[in-house]
Amino acid sequence: MTSEAEKILIVDDDRDFVEALSAFLEAHNYIVLKAHDGREGLKLAKMQRPDLIIMDIIMNERTEGFFTVQEIRRTAELETVPIFILSSLYSQAPDFGIPPNSSWLAHDEFLSKPVNMPDLLEKVQRRMAERQRNAEPLVGRKAET
Amino acid sequence: MKIRKLPKDKLDFFASVVQQFGEVHAPVEQDGKYVFKRLSRWSEARLDYPRTILPPKKYVLPQRETLFRYREGEGYVPCTEGLDKRVILFGVHACDIYALNILDQVFSGKYDDPYYQTRRKNVAIIGIDCWPDEHCFCRSMRADFVDKGFDLFLGELGDHYLTFVGTALGDDMVLATGPLFQDVSQEDIDEYKRRSSGKRQGFKLHVEIRDLPEIFEMEYRSEIWDELGDKCLSCGSCSMVCPTCYCYDVVDDTQLGSREGSRKRSWDSCLFATHALVAGGENFRKGRASRIKYRFYHKQRGFVAEYGRPSCVGCGRCISACPVKIDIAEVINQLRGVQNAPCR
């Protein structure tokens, strides 16, 4: 069971995909925010402070997601928000050739489209649980033995 | 120097990946002109720009900055916020890189400026080839080509950029984006040389600088200075847009009776009426003619004596910014008594 307060921002220019994914996530008690390009996504992220962001790469331009992720990471209040990349970049631009290494992409998960929904949900739930654990105050936590 | 080849249609990928080394700033169109600005998406970058309004100088010597704050009992606290921000300046022309090399000499030689030096260390330069317009005379000023001062330089090669690796950081950028690069062939080198030669022929504006210090010595009392003084508005636009003008003013921002304050510096111009005003009310360069003459002499004569070359790089910014159309190349050619000197 997930908390109602947990918000997920989807940034993707494929409106049908956004609708399908948001229906799926809402069915699992997440609040879903939707944006259809990088700028709108960044604006919503700053305003709404989501608990997790699902980001496409190829939108109005083929590197839009890369730049948006960097903008998010350079925004103080969004530095640590988990970012899942959901993209068909590697099938659409096979000559890109650089693996989605977190050292340059600053993301938390990379999932290729078409995405396996149960797999995505499991990863989202795990990340949300981690985030909640890390947010708990140290006082009152049981010392590890 | 390592040389590789980057397909132009992969430049967006390259820029995306090198963001790991810092914020990517590049020329962006603004009201029909161009400014270096942080990119929020790749399509904002305009790498075919003629020149930016302000040069990259603004990244290493900001228009305004607070150097330190002071408070009674606490002493001086340097303001270091933002100094270590890593920036990648994408698409810097050779003349502007040359200008940064000149500023390095000024701020890192006899008088070390830690603010400048820290910023400079954190600004990576990716240079790019350009094509001269009617105001460019960098070839005359020997600043159309640079062999240092950049991390990477993208040379024009049709569908590709011939990529010169200038530093270890540049090499790291190439390594991080390895699959995008290709090996360079002899045909590529021949093609690059052919294009470079074509660019040399593209300059419309020429000045001859070889014996310029002597010409300036001889023409110290020329009427040209008075004519320029009559024309000049002392607005300082030429200094503000100049990639090598480095004069600054320093003021203490404090209140009477206050026990704290801050020291600030901001760009200044030798064209401003108060530039040579000192305590007691004496002004060593009251007239506009003496001020514009001083600017020319410092750039083309004084700097040569101090650093071995003029501080002008021929970027053409002062020509395009001057509201009364004072043209530095025209003035030099006038002093020489020629119309448009051949380019050597």
Interface residues (C-beta under 8 A of the other chain):
Chain A: G38 R39 L42 N60 E61 R62 T63 E64 F66 F67 T68 Q70 E71 R74 A93 D95 F96 G97 I98 S103 W104 A106
Chain B: K10 D12 F13 A15 S16 V17 Q19 Q20 E23 L39 S40 R41 W42 S43 A176 T177 G178 P179 L180
